[in-house]
Amino acid sequence: DRMVGNRICRQVPWKEGEEARELLRRWENSETGYPWIDAIMAQLRTEGWLHHLARHSAACFLTRGDLWVHWMHGRDVFDKYLIDADWSLNNANWMWLSCSSYFYQYFRCYSPVAFGKKYDKEGKYVRHYVPALKNMPAKYIFEPWTAPLSVQQQAGCVIGKDFHAPNV
């Protein structure tokens, strides 16, 4: 249940201090600016459950995929909200998905944009859990910051005002 002092864990130089705390806070509170990740975290907080691939996406984004925040912080957030939380499985999954243990050379990274596009082409999941984006055209739902300002205004969701700009 820990990385430091654990002989089967790779010692990853995770971000620390205020930067890590702020990235973690934004991730937990659906403020990353990535609709797919923000929807996942909103579902976790409101329902206490996530599909296993959503769990993978959120874990990868927090750790080795984008934010480089220690997996133990993500584990603690999942443990706080998941109704099916299991200490052993939660720790093992976070070690695995962060590549801290088991699969050190696990090259699959879940894109916070492409993964949602592949499995939720119209953005129904995002629209449900991120109401600010409910009127965003499907073309831009996973990357709303790429929409022209006129499209953002028409959708009632200006990036940086009505929805967070991406944090990485």
Disulfide bonds with the S-S distance in Angstrom:
none
